[in-house]
């Protein structure tokens, strides 16, 4: 169904991920002049005559700890990772360069507590601490603090991010609700992609990649698919005041293989036949930094455009995005000390054609969409004795022109927040804050409180107890969807004598204007500890209570009293099918779907992780996530996607001299999906183990780097969603030149 975004989940979390941060390639410390820092314990040093000066320097470098990693997304103030008031994972740009990944899906899959699905060559979705699915809408995605989710659905299109991997400084992943500072859509977590400034980028860089992948599934064989990408960046520091960068790139990829045979469920429904699609993704981005002389002011002007094509999967089946689908933005940011102001405008325009459903006219269902977003944000931090106070707010206006939701044309929202981090002593800290948001489509204001109590037995260790509340507002499509499509039924499923005959019937898909916001209340007990040899250990236990989840569900059925037009069998057959649960428990032949707020759901689980640098050249990580089966109240569990119960990641990297290499192994347990079409297409994906590996060589003093990456090294048939494509082994050869 269009968006049965999972419920909530409850897990124990860790700050571990693929080369999360702080290993030998850790990002430089970002000092905040207004952020109080606890005193650090003295470190004993060997006497100078115990070793040579060279050894002294080497061991001093090895004292680097995860405390050097600074994060800002958890509280909108700069904090060392160990002191963050939430569970955070950080992936550095250096880690991305060496990791055996091709897409954001590969990158985030190694983060504990984050569930990722790749349904097609371009369609990627993720959700923290809960089942993900098509059009996942509970995670707030930011690019340098600018929200990139699409307001008409509330989901993110990762392929429309206008930057390439080489421009990323670090990615901060907050697991758990963060609406108290970030507002709507920060329901299950936040992902903030932070890019490098023009002064941090090489003057010129060019990355070219080409690859191939297997597409043989079952008895079908679509041959070998291919992909090609090229990305370039030009950056200059003109003088002490001005610096700029320009980047551009394009990715083109053939489609993956579609699953063959029947859906693995009691209905044994054949997978529908449609032409699968690859993707083409051009992008362009630019940024100018201006620092006035003898001034603390800093200005950033940026803008970009990105395009995409390919499949996007929804509750009413797959849509093919046309090549002219594009997103553009322009942004101005101002900094002065801890004062920050951002203003941006973004647009999205495109067409999409449904590959399975047609309108009553007989034409394919077409979704034409255009939206404009105008957003302004201001926040500031100041120190008052033992208090670090942060406050701010934002306003946002959206205008829409959506063919499938013609009655909705605009939306206005705004919110203000304040939080206080109280430094009670060297061992105790208490953060308390709240935010109030107002939407023109929600009655009353939405209140999002948070509080975290931190106990630090010593500077490198923190134990957290926290309470957070997050929310997600109904999207424009949730409220105003209005379309009629034609569905089909294989009459052979009713009577074998009718095999080969198909009955076509109309189904309404309509929105609900009286929807309430989806709310999530999270309780967490977490720990982060730093140990010698740059080792971090983290754990968290959490319980998430969700209420008023928004699901796209069947709300009407045909029966003998009201059969579908031109029903070819006796009407009483419909009643018999309902009695036999032919279309799902208590459901009949669907006549209407709509969005509804469903009761309450409890999720819980555990996340554990360890990261270490065995030497300055060898780094390793291991993490484990447990997610209990969600417990719904007042409705059937069959209305939910069920996340994998167990996830396990282990990997490592080598980076010394001319050579670098990496290996990652990700195990994902079985999962259940029910968010595409009706019960005939719902089912479970089997557990899978994904092995990725990479090897690279530096040339000409690292001005040239060549590498080979292999995704799904063991060539398993991996299907990450019951309706998604099948991923086979992929090879990618890459060359990167920097000057």
C-alpha positions as CSV (number, residue, x, y, z in Angstrom):
1,X,0.0,0.0,0.0
2,X,1.2,3.4,-0.8
3,X,2.9,3.9,2.5
4,X,2.5,1.5,5.3
5,X,5.7,2.8,6.9
6,X,6.4,0.6,9.7
7,X,5.6,1.2,13.2
8,X,8.1,1.8,15.7
9,X,10.7,-0.4,17.1
10,X,12.6,-0.8,20.2
11,X,16.2,-1.8,20.2
12,X,19.4,-1.5,21.9
13,X,21.7,0.7,20.0
14,X,25.4,1.2,19.4
15,X,27.4,3.9,17.9
16,X,29.1,1.5,15.7
17,X,29.1,1.3,11.9
18,X,31.3,0.6,9.1
19,X,34.2,2.7,9.9
20,X,32.2,4.9,12.0
21,X,34.6,7.7,12.8
22,X,37.5,8.1,14.9
23,X,39.7,5.5,13.7
24,X,43.0,6.4,12.1
25,X,41.1,8.4,9.5
26,X,38.9,10.3,11.9
27,X,37.6,13.7,11.0
28,X,39.4,16.7,12.6
29,X,38.0,18.0,15.8
30,X,35.5,20.8,15.3
31,X,35.8,23.1,18.4
32,X,32.8,25.0,19.5
33,X,33.7,28.1,21.5
34,X,30.4,28.1,23.3
35,X,30.1,24.4,24.1
36,X,31.4,23.6,27.6
37,X,33.7,20.6,27.6
38,X,34.5,18.3,30.5
39,X,38.1,18.2,31.7
40,X,40.0,15.2,30.3
41,X,41.9,12.8,32.5
42,X,45.7,13.1,32.3
43,X,47.4,10.5,30.1
44,X,50.7,9.0,31.3
45,X,53.5,9.2,28.8
46,X,56.7,7.2,28.8
47,X,59.8,9.0,29.5
48,X,61.6,10.4,26.4
49,X,64.6,8.2,26.9
50,X,62.5,5.1,26.8
51,X,62.1,5.4,23.0
52,X,63.1,7.3,20.0
53,X,61.5,10.5,18.9
54,X,59.9,8.7,16.0
55,X,58.3,6.1,18.2
56,X,57.2,8.9,20.5
57,X,55.3,10.5,17.7
58,X,53.8,7.3,16.5
59,X,52.4,6.3,19.9
60,X,51.1,9.8,20.4
61,X,49.1,9.5,17.2
62,X,47.7,6.2,18.4
63,X,46.3,7.9,21.4
64,X,43.6,9.5,19.1
65,X,40.2,8.4,20.5
66,X,36.7,8.6,19.4
67,X,36.4,11.6,21.6
68,X,37.9,13.6,18.7
69,X,34.8,13.0,16.6
70,X,32.4,15.9,16.9
71,X,28.7,15.6,16.0
72,X,26.1,18.3,15.7
73,X,22.9,16.6,14.6
74,X,22.0,15.1,18.0
75,X,21.4,18.4,19.7
76,X,22.2,21.2,17.1
77,X,25.3,22.0,19.2
78,X,28.8,20.6,18.7
79,X,29.4,17.6,21.0
80,X,32.1,15.0,21.2
81,X,30.5,11.7,20.2
82,X,30.9,10.2,23.6
83,X,28.9,13.1,25.1
84,X,26.1,13.1,22.6
85,X,22.6,13.0,24.2
86,X,21.4,10.4,21.7
87,X,22.6,7.2,20.0
88,X,24.8,8.3,17.1
89,X,26.8,6.6,14.4
90,X,29.2,8.6,12.3
91,X,30.6,7.6,8.9
92,X,33.6,9.6,7.8
93,X,34.4,10.6,4.2
94,X,37.6,8.6,4.6
95,X,35.7,5.5,5.5
96,X,33.4,6.0,2.5
97,X,36.3,6.2,0.1
98,X,37.7,2.8,1.3
99,X,34.4,1.0,1.9
100,X,33.2,-1.7,-0.6
101,X,29.9,0.2,-1.4
102,X,28.3,1.4,-4.5
103,X,25.1,3.1,-3.2
104,X,23.7,4.7,0.0
105,X,21.9,1.4,0.6
106,X,25.3,-0.5,0.8
107,X,26.6,2.3,3.0
108,X,23.9,2.4,5.7
109,X,23.3,-1.4,5.8
110,X,26.3,-1.7,8.2
111,X,24.9,0.7,10.7
112,X,23.3,-1.1,13.6
113,X,19.5,-0.5,14.0
114,X,19.1,0.9,10.5
115,X,17.0,-1.3,8.1
116,X,17.6,-0.7,4.4
117,X,15.8,-1.9,1.4
118,X,16.8,-1.5,-2.3
119,X,13.8,-2.3,-4.4
120,X,15.2,-1.3,-7.8
121,X,18.2,0.2,-9.4
122,X,17.2,3.7,-8.0
123,X,14.7,3.0,-5.2
124,X,16.3,3.0,-1.8
125,X,14.5,3.3,1.6
126,X,15.7,3.2,5.2
127,X,14.2,3.3,8.6
128,X,15.9,3.4,12.0
129,X,14.8,0.9,14.6
130,X,11.8,-0.3,12.7
131,X,10.7,-2.1,9.5
132,X,11.2,0.0,6.4
133,X,9.3,-0.4,3.2
134,X,8.3,1.5,0.1
135,X,8.1,5.3,0.4
136,X,9.6,5.1,4.0
137,X,8.6,8.3,5.6
138,X,9.7,8.3,9.2
139,X,13.4,9.3,8.8
140,X,14.5,12.9,8.4
141,X,17.2,13.2,5.8
142,X,19.4,16.3,5.7
143,X,22.1,17.6,3.4
144,X,24.2,20.1,5.4
145,X,21.2,20.7,7.6
146,X,18.8,21.2,4.6
147,X,15.8,18.8,4.7
148,X,15.6,16.8,1.5
149,X,12.4,14.8,2.2
150,X,9.6,15.3,-0.3
151,X,6.7,16.9,1.5
152,X,3.9,15.5,-0.7
153,X,4.8,11.9,0.4
154,X,7.2,12.6,3.3
155,X,9.9,10.2,1.9
156,X,13.4,10.9,0.6
157,X,14.7,10.3,-3.0
158,X,18.4,9.5,-2.4
159,X,19.2,9.6,-6.1
160,X,18.3,13.4,-6.1
161,X,21.1,14.3,-3.7
162,X,23.3,16.5,-5.9
163,X,26.7,15.6,-4.3
164,X,29.0,12.6,-4.9
165,X,30.6,10.4,-2.2
166,X,34.0,12.2,-2.6
167,X,32.4,15.5,-1.4
168,X,31.2,14.1,1.9
169,X,33.0,15.0,5.1
170,X,30.9,12.8,7.4
171,X,27.4,11.3,7.8
172,X,25.8,11.5,11.2
173,X,23.0,8.9,11.9
174,X,20.8,9.6,14.9
175,X,18.7,6.6,15.9
176,X,15.6,7.5,17.8
177,X,13.1,10.4,17.6
178,X,14.5,13.9,17.3
179,X,11.5,16.1,16.7
180,X,12.3,18.1,19.9
181,X,14.9,20.0,17.8
182,X,14.3,19.0,14.2
183,X,10.5,19.0,14.1
184,X,8.3,16.8,11.8
185,X,9.6,13.7,10.1
186,X,12.3,13.2,12.6
187,X,10.2,10.3,13.9
188,X,12.5,7.3,13.9
189,X,15.8,9.1,13.4
190,X,17.9,11.6,11.5
191,X,20.5,11.2,8.8
192,X,22.6,14.4,8.2
193,X,25.1,14.3,5.3
194,X,27.8,17.0,5.9
195,X,29.9,17.9,2.9
196,X,33.4,19.3,2.8
197,X,33.9,23.0,2.3
198,X,35.6,24.2,-0.9
199,X,38.9,24.7,1.1
200,X,38.8,21.1,2.2
201,X,38.4,19.7,-1.3
202,X,41.2,19.0,-3.7
203,X,41.6,21.5,-6.5
204,X,40.5,19.0,-9.1
205,X,39.2,15.5,-8.8
206,X,37.7,13.1,-11.3
207,X,36.2,9.7,-10.5
208,X,35.2,7.2,-13.2
209,X,33.6,3.9,-12.5
210,X,32.3,1.1,-14.7
211,X,30.8,-2.2,-13.6
212,X,28.7,-5.2,-14.4
213,X,26.3,-7.5,-12.5
214,X,24.6,-10.8,-12.9
215,X,20.9,-10.9,-13.6
216,X,20.2,-14.7,-13.8
217,X,17.3,-15.6,-11.4
218,X,15.7,-19.0,-11.4
219,X,15.0,-20.1,-14.9
220,X,15.2,-16.6,-16.3
221,X,18.4,-15.1,-17.6
222,X,18.5,-11.4,-18.6
223,X,22.2,-11.5,-19.3
224,X,24.7,-9.2,-17.7
225,X,23.7,-5.7,-16.6
226,X,26.2,-2.8,-16.7
227,X,26.7,0.5,-15.0
228,X,28.8,3.6,-15.6
229,X,29.5,6.7,-13.6
230,X,31.6,9.8,-13.8
231,X,32.0,12.6,-11.2
232,X,34.2,15.6,-11.2
233,X,34.9,18.5,-8.8
234,X,36.7,21.8,-9.3
235,X,37.5,23.8,-6.1
236,X,39.5,27.0,-5.4
237,X,40.4,29.1,-2.5
238,X,40.6,32.4,-4.4
239,X,41.9,34.3,-1.4
240,X,41.3,34.5,2.4
241,X,37.7,35.7,1.8
242,X,36.4,33.8,-1.1
243,X,36.3,30.0,-2.0
244,X,34.1,28.0,-4.3
245,X,33.5,24.6,-5.7
246,X,31.7,23.2,-8.7
247,X,30.8,19.5,-9.1
248,X,28.9,17.5,-11.6
249,X,28.4,13.8,-12.4
250,X,26.1,11.2,-13.9
251,X,25.3,7.6,-13.2
252,X,23.6,5.3,-15.7
253,X,22.7,1.7,-14.8
254,X,20.8,-1.2,-16.3
255,X,17.9,-2.7,-14.4
256,X,18.4,-5.5,-11.9
257,X,16.6,-8.8,-12.3
258,X,12.9,-9.1,-11.4
259,X,11.9,-12.1,-9.2
260,X,10.5,-15.0,-11.2
261,X,7.7,-17.4,-10.4
262,X,5.1,-16.8,-7.7
263,X,5.0,-14.7,-4.6
264,X,5.9,-17.0,-1.7
265,X,2.6,-16.9,0.2
266,X,-0.6,-18.9,0.5
267,X,-2.0,-17.3,-2.6
268,X,1.0,-18.3,-4.8
269,X,0.2,-15.2,-6.9
270,X,2.4,-15.0,-10.0
271,X,4.7,-12.0,-10.0
272,X,3.2,-9.5,-12.4
273,X,5.0,-9.1,-15.7
274,X,6.2,-5.6,-16.5
275,X,9.3,-4.2,-18.1
276,X,11.9,-3.5,-15.4
277,X,13.8,-0.2,-15.5
278,X,17.4,0.9,-14.9
279,X,18.2,4.5,-14.0
280,X,20.0,7.6,-15.2
281,X,21.0,10.2,-12.6
282,X,22.7,13.4,-13.7
283,X,23.6,16.0,-11.1
284,X,25.3,19.4,-10.7
285,X,26.2,21.4,-7.6
286,X,28.0,24.6,-6.7
287,X,29.0,26.4,-3.5
288,X,30.6,29.7,-2.7
289,X,32.0,30.6,0.8
290,X,32.6,34.2,1.8
291,X,34.4,35.3,5.0
292,X,34.5,39.1,5.3
293,X,37.9,40.4,6.5
294,X,38.3,41.0,10.2
295,X,34.9,39.6,10.9
296,X,33.3,36.5,12.6
297,X,30.7,36.4,9.9
298,X,30.6,33.6,7.4
299,X,28.3,33.3,4.4
300,X,27.7,30.2,2.2
301,X,25.7,30.3,-1.0
302,X,24.9,27.0,-2.7
303,X,22.7,25.6,-5.4
304,X,22.3,22.5,-7.5
305,X,20.1,20.3,-9.7
306,X,19.7,16.6,-10.0
307,X,17.6,14.3,-12.2
308,X,16.6,10.7,-12.1
309,X,14.7,8.0,-13.9
310,X,13.7,4.5,-13.0
311,X,11.2,2.7,-10.8
312,X,9.6,3.8,-7.5
313,X,7.5,1.2,-5.8
314,X,4.3,2.3,-4.0
315,X,1.3,0.7,-2.4
316,X,-0.5,0.7,-5.8
317,X,2.4,-0.8,-7.7
318,X,5.5,0.4,-9.4
319,X,5.7,3.8,-11.1
320,X,8.3,4.5,-13.9
321,X,9.9,8.0,-13.3
322,X,10.4,9.7,-16.6
323,X,13.8,11.1,-17.6
324,X,12.7,14.7,-17.0
325,X,12.1,14.1,-13.3
326,X,14.4,16.7,-11.6
327,X,15.0,18.5,-8.3
328,X,16.7,21.9,-7.8
329,X,17.6,24.0,-4.8
330,X,19.2,27.2,-3.8
331,X,20.4,28.0,-0.3
332,X,22.0,30.8,1.7
333,X,23.5,30.1,5.1
334,X,24.9,32.7,7.7
335,X,27.1,31.9,10.7
336,X,28.4,34.1,13.4
337,X,29.8,32.2,16.4
338,X,27.0,29.9,17.5
339,X,24.3,31.9,15.6
340,X,23.1,30.1,12.5
341,X,20.5,31.1,9.9
342,X,19.5,29.2,6.8
343,X,17.1,30.0,4.0
344,X,16.5,27.7,1.1
345,X,14.1,27.0,-1.7
346,X,13.7,23.7,-3.5
347,X,11.6,22.3,-6.3
348,X,10.7,18.9,-7.7
349,X,9.0,18.3,-11.0
350,X,8.3,15.1,-12.9
351,X,6.0,12.5,-14.3
352,X,5.6,8.9,-13.4
353,X,3.6,6.1,-15.1
354,X,2.2,3.2,-13.2
355,X,3.2,-0.1,-14.8
356,X,0.4,-2.2,-13.5
357,X,-2.7,-0.1,-13.0
358,X,-4.9,1.7,-15.5
359,X,-7.6,4.4,-15.1
360,X,-11.2,3.7,-16.1
361,X,-10.4,5.3,-19.5
362,X,-8.1,2.4,-20.2
363,X,-5.0,4.6,-20.1
364,X,-2.1,3.9,-17.7
365,X,-2.3,5.8,-14.4
366,X,0.0,8.8,-14.7
367,X,1.2,10.8,-11.7
368,X,2.3,14.3,-12.6
369,X,3.9,16.2,-9.7
370,X,5.3,19.6,-9.1
371,X,6.2,21.1,-5.7
372,X,8.0,24.1,-4.3
373,X,9.4,24.4,-0.8
374,X,10.4,27.6,1.0
375,X,12.1,27.2,4.3
376,X,13.8,29.5,6.8
377,X,15.5,28.5,10.0
378,X,17.3,30.3,12.8
379,X,19.0,28.9,16.0
380,X,21.5,30.1,18.5
381,X,23.4,28.7,21.6
382,X,24.8,30.5,24.6
383,X,26.4,29.6,27.8
384,X,24.9,30.8,31.1
385,X,27.0,29.5,34.0
386,X,26.6,25.7,34.0
387,X,23.8,25.9,31.3
388,X,24.2,25.5,27.6
389,X,21.0,26.9,26.1
390,X,20.0,26.4,22.5
391,X,16.9,27.8,21.0
392,X,15.5,28.5,17.6
393,X,12.8,27.7,15.1
394,X,11.7,27.5,11.4
395,X,8.9,28.3,9.1
396,X,8.1,26.3,5.9
397,X,5.7,26.8,3.0
398,X,4.9,24.2,0.3
399,X,2.9,24.6,-2.9
400,X,1.9,21.5,-4.8
401,X,0.4,20.5,-8.1
402,X,-0.3,16.7,-7.9
403,X,-2.5,14.9,-10.5
404,X,-3.4,12.2,-8.0
405,X,-4.3,14.6,-5.2
406,X,-6.0,17.5,-7.0
407,X,-7.7,18.9,-4.0
408,X,-4.5,19.8,-2.1
409,X,-2.4,22.7,-3.3
410,X,-0.4,24.1,-0.3
411,X,0.8,23.5,3.2
412,X,2.2,25.8,5.9
413,X,4.0,24.8,9.0
414,X,6.3,26.3,11.7
415,X,7.9,25.5,15.0
416,X,10.1,26.8,17.8
417,X,12.3,24.9,20.3
418,X,14.5,25.4,23.3
419,X,16.8,23.0,25.1
420,X,19.1,23.3,28.1
421,X,22.1,21.1,28.8
422,X,22.9,21.4,32.4
423,X,26.4,20.6,33.6
424,X,25.6,19.5,37.1
425,X,29.1,18.3,37.9
426,X,32.1,16.5,36.3
427,X,30.0,13.3,36.4
428,X,26.4,14.3,35.8
429,X,24.7,16.2,33.0
430,X,21.0,16.7,32.3
431,X,19.6,17.8,29.0
432,X,15.9,18.9,28.8
433,X,14.1,20.5,25.9
434,X,10.9,20.7,23.9
435,X,9.5,21.9,20.6
436,X,6.1,23.1,19.5
437,X,5.0,22.8,15.9
438,X,1.9,24.0,14.1
439,X,0.5,22.7,10.8
440,X,-2.4,24.1,8.9
441,X,-3.7,20.6,8.4
442,X,-3.6,19.4,12.1
443,X,-5.9,20.7,14.7
444,X,-3.9,22.3,17.6
445,X,-0.2,22.4,18.1
446,X,2.1,19.3,18.4
447,X,4.3,19.2,21.5
448,X,7.6,17.2,21.3
449,X,9.6,17.0,24.6
450,X,12.9,15.4,25.3
451,X,15.1,14.7,28.3
452,X,18.4,12.9,28.7
453,X,20.2,12.3,32.0
454,X,23.9,11.4,31.5
455,X,26.2,9.9,34.1
456,X,30.0,10.0,33.3
457,X,31.9,7.7,35.7
458,X,35.0,9.1,33.9
459,X,35.5,11.3,30.9
460,X,35.7,8.5,28.3
461,X,32.5,6.8,29.4
462,X,28.8,7.9,29.4
463,X,25.7,6.2,30.5
464,X,22.5,7.7,29.2
465,X,18.8,7.4,30.2
466,X,16.5,9.3,27.8
467,X,12.9,10.0,26.9
468,X,12.0,11.4,23.5
469,X,8.8,12.1,21.6
470,X,8.7,12.4,17.8
471,X,6.0,12.9,15.3
472,X,5.3,12.7,11.6
473,X,2.6,14.9,10.1
474,X,0.3,13.4,7.4
475,X,1.6,14.1,3.9
476,X,-0.4,15.9,1.3
477,X,-1.1,12.5,-0.5
478,X,-2.3,11.0,2.9
479,X,-4.9,13.8,3.1
480,X,-5.9,14.4,-0.5
481,X,-5.2,11.3,-2.6
482,X,-8.1,10.8,-5.1
483,X,-7.8,8.4,-7.9
484,X,-9.7,5.4,-9.4
485,X,-7.7,2.5,-10.9
486,X,-8.6,-0.8,-12.5
487,X,-7.4,-4.0,-10.8
488,X,-7.5,-7.5,-12.1
489,X,-8.4,-10.9,-10.6
490,X,-7.3,-14.2,-12.1
491,X,-10.6,-16.2,-12.0
492,X,-8.5,-19.4,-12.1
493,X,-7.7,-18.8,-8.4
494,X,-11.4,-19.2,-7.7
495,X,-12.2,-22.1,-10.1
496,X,-9.5,-24.0,-12.0
497,X,-11.9,-24.4,-14.9
498,X,-11.7,-20.6,-15.3
499,X,-7.9,-20.6,-15.6
500,X,-6.6,-18.0,-18.0
501,X,-9.7,-15.7,-17.6
502,X,-9.0,-12.3,-16.0
503,X,-11.7,-10.1,-14.5
504,X,-11.1,-6.3,-14.4
505,X,-12.7,-4.2,-11.7
506,X,-12.4,-0.6,-10.4
507,X,-10.8,0.3,-7.1
508,X,-10.9,3.7,-5.5
509,X,-7.8,5.1,-3.7
510,X,-8.8,8.1,-1.5
511,X,-7.1,10.2,1.2
512,X,-8.4,11.2,4.6
513,X,-8.4,14.8,5.6
514,X,-9.0,14.1,9.3
515,X,-5.8,12.2,9.9
516,X,-3.9,12.8,13.1
517,X,-0.1,13.1,13.3
518,X,1.8,9.8,13.9
519,X,3.4,10.0,17.3
520,X,6.3,8.0,18.8
521,X,7.5,7.9,22.4
522,X,10.9,6.4,23.0
523,X,12.6,5.3,26.2
524,X,16.3,4.4,26.0
525,X,19.1,3.3,28.2
526,X,22.5,3.7,26.4
527,X,26.2,3.5,26.9
528,X,29.2,4.7,25.0
529,X,32.7,4.0,26.2
530,X,36.2,4.8,24.9
531,X,39.1,2.4,25.5
532,X,42.8,2.3,24.6
533,X,43.9,1.6,21.0
534,X,41.0,3.7,19.7
535,X,38.3,1.3,20.6
536,X,34.7,2.3,21.3
537,X,32.0,0.1,22.8
538,X,28.4,1.1,22.7
539,X,25.1,-0.4,23.6
540,X,21.5,0.8,24.0
541,X,18.2,-0.6,25.0
542,X,15.0,1.1,23.9
543,X,11.3,0.8,23.8
544,X,9.3,2.7,21.2
545,X,5.6,3.2,21.7
546,X,3.8,4.4,18.6
547,X,0.3,5.6,18.2
548,X,-1.9,6.8,15.3
549,X,0.4,5.2,12.7
550,X,-0.8,6.1,9.2
551,X,-1.4,3.1,7.0
552,X,-2.8,2.7,3.5
553,X,-5.4,0.0,4.0
554,X,-8.4,-1.6,2.4
555,X,-11.5,0.2,3.6
556,X,-14.2,-1.3,1.2
557,X,-15.0,-4.7,-0.3
558,X,-17.3,-5.9,-3.0
559,X,-20.0,-8.3,-1.7
560,X,-23.1,-10.1,-3.0
561,X,-25.1,-7.1,-2.1
562,X,-22.8,-4.8,-4.0
563,X,-20.8,-6.7,-6.6
564,X,-18.3,-5.1,-9.0
565,X,-19.6,-4.0,-12.4
566,X,-20.0,-6.9,-14.8
567,X,-19.1,-9.6,-12.2
568,X,-19.2,-12.8,-14.3
569,X,-20.1,-15.3,-11.5
570,X,-23.0,-15.6,-9.1
571,X,-22.8,-12.8,-6.5
572,X,-22.8,-15.3,-3.6
573,X,-19.4,-16.4,-4.7
574,X,-18.1,-13.1,-3.3
575,X,-19.5,-13.9,0.1
576,X,-17.9,-17.4,0.0
577,X,-14.5,-15.9,-0.9
578,X,-14.8,-13.5,2.1
579,X,-15.7,-16.3,4.4
580,X,-12.7,-18.3,3.2
581,X,-10.3,-15.4,3.6
582,X,-9.4,-15.6,-0.1
583,X,-8.1,-12.0,0.0
584,X,-6.8,-11.9,3.6
585,X,-8.4,-12.3,7.0
586,X,-11.9,-10.7,6.9
587,X,-11.2,-9.0,3.6
588,X,-13.1,-9.3,0.3
589,X,-12.4,-8.3,-3.2
590,X,-11.2,-4.7,-2.6
591,X,-13.3,-1.8,-3.7
592,X,-11.6,1.1,-1.9
593,X,-8.3,1.9,-0.1
594,X,-7.6,4.8,2.1
595,X,-5.3,6.0,4.8
596,X,-6.2,5.4,8.5
597,X,-4.7,6.1,11.9
598,X,-4.2,2.7,13.5
599,X,-4.1,2.2,17.3
600,X,-0.9,1.6,19.1
601,X,2.3,-0.5,18.5
602,X,5.2,-1.3,20.7
603,X,8.6,-2.2,19.3
604,X,11.7,-3.0,21.3
605,X,15.1,-4.5,20.7
606,X,18.8,-4.4,21.4
607,X,21.9,-3.0,19.5
608,X,25.5,-3.6,20.5
609,X,28.7,-2.6,18.8
610,X,32.5,-2.5,19.0
611,X,34.9,-0.6,16.8
612,X,38.7,-0.7,17.1
613,X,41.9,0.0,15.3
614,X,44.2,-3.0,15.8
615,X,46.9,-0.8,14.4
616,X,46.9,2.6,12.6
617,X,46.6,0.6,9.4
618,X,44.0,-2.0,10.3
619,X,40.5,-1.1,11.5
620,X,37.6,-3.4,12.4
621,X,34.0,-3.3,13.6
622,X,31.3,-5.7,14.7
623,X,27.7,-4.9,15.7
624,X,24.5,-6.8,16.4
625,X,20.9,-5.6,16.3
626,X,17.9,-7.4,17.7
627,X,14.4,-6.2,16.9
628,X,11.4,-7.9,18.5
629,X,8.3,-8.6,16.5
630,X,6.1,-5.5,16.8
631,X,3.1,-5.8,19.1
632,X,0.0,-4.0,17.7
633,X,-3.0,-3.1,19.8
634,X,-6.5,-2.8,18.4
635,X,-5.6,-4.1,15.0
636,X,-4.1,-7.1,13.2
637,X,-0.4,-7.6,12.9
638,X,-1.0,-8.4,9.2
639,X,-1.3,-4.6,8.7
640,X,2.4,-4.2,9.6
641,X,5.7,-4.8,7.9
642,X,7.8,-6.9,10.3
643,X,11.5,-6.0,10.5
644,X,14.3,-8.6,10.5
645,X,14.6,-10.0,14.0
646,X,18.4,-10.4,13.9
647,X,21.0,-8.3,12.0
648,X,24.8,-8.9,12.3
649,X,27.6,-6.9,10.7
650,X,31.4,-7.5,10.8
651,X,34.1,-6.0,8.7
652,X,37.4,-4.3,8.5
653,X,39.8,-2.3,6.4
654,X,43.5,-2.0,5.6
655,X,45.0,1.3,4.6
656,X,48.8,1.6,4.4
657,X,51.2,3.0,1.8
658,X,50.1,2.2,-1.7
659,X,47.5,-0.4,-0.8
660,X,44.0,-0.3,0.7
661,X,41.3,-2.9,1.1
662,X,38.1,-3.7,2.9
663,X,35.7,-6.5,3.6
664,X,32.2,-6.4,5.1
665,X,29.7,-9.2,5.9
666,X,26.1,-8.3,6.7
667,X,23.6,-10.8,7.8
668,X,19.9,-9.9,7.7
669,X,17.1,-12.1,9.1
670,X,13.8,-12.9,7.4
671,X,11.3,-10.0,7.2
672,X,7.6,-9.7,6.2
673,X,6.2,-7.1,3.8
674,X,2.6,-6.1,3.2
675,X,2.9,-2.5,1.8
676,X,2.5,-3.2,-2.0
677,X,-1.0,-4.0,-3.6
678,X,-3.2,-6.4,-1.7
679,X,-2.7,-9.5,0.4
680,X,-2.1,-11.6,-2.7
681,X,1.3,-9.9,-3.0
682,X,2.4,-9.9,0.6
683,X,5.0,-12.2,1.9
684,X,8.4,-12.8,3.6
685,X,11.9,-12.4,2.2
686,X,14.4,-15.1,3.4
687,X,17.4,-14.4,5.6
688,X,20.5,-13.4,3.6
689,X,24.2,-12.7,4.0
690,X,25.7,-10.0,1.9
691,X,29.5,-10.1,1.5
692,X,31.2,-7.0,0.0
693,X,35.0,-6.6,-0.7
694,X,37.3,-4.1,-2.2
695,X,40.9,-3.6,-3.0
696,X,42.8,-0.5,-4.2
697,X,46.2,0.8,-5.2
698,X,47.6,4.4,-5.0
699,X,49.8,5.8,-7.8
700,X,51.8,9.0,-8.2
701,X,51.7,9.8,-4.5
702,X,47.9,9.2,-4.2
703,X,47.1,11.5,-7.1
704,X,45.7,8.4,-8.8
705,X,43.8,5.7,-7.1
706,X,42.4,2.6,-8.8
707,X,40.2,0.1,-7.1
708,X,38.0,-3.0,-7.6
709,X,34.8,-3.4,-5.6
710,X,32.7,-6.6,-5.5
711,X,29.2,-6.4,-4.0
712,X,27.5,-9.7,-3.1
713,X,30.7,-11.6,-3.5
714,X,29.1,-15.0,-3.0
715,X,26.5,-14.3,-5.7
716,X,23.4,-15.0,-3.6
717,X,19.9,-14.2,-4.8
718,X,19.1,-11.3,-2.4
719,X,15.7,-9.8,-2.4
720,X,15.3,-7.0,0.1
721,X,11.6,-6.6,-0.3
722,X,9.0,-9.1,-1.4
723,X,8.1,-7.0,-4.4
724,X,11.7,-5.7,-5.1
725,X,14.4,-6.7,-7.6
726,X,16.8,-9.5,-7.0
727,X,20.4,-8.4,-6.3
728,X,23.2,-10.6,-7.7
729,X,27.0,-10.2,-7.7
730,X,28.3,-6.8,-8.9
731,X,31.7,-5.8,-10.0
732,X,32.8,-2.2,-10.1
733,X,36.2,-0.9,-11.3
734,X,36.9,2.7,-10.3
735,X,39.7,5.2,-11.0
736,X,40.0,8.5,-9.0
737,X,42.4,11.3,-10.0
738,X,43.1,14.3,-7.7
739,X,45.3,17.3,-8.2
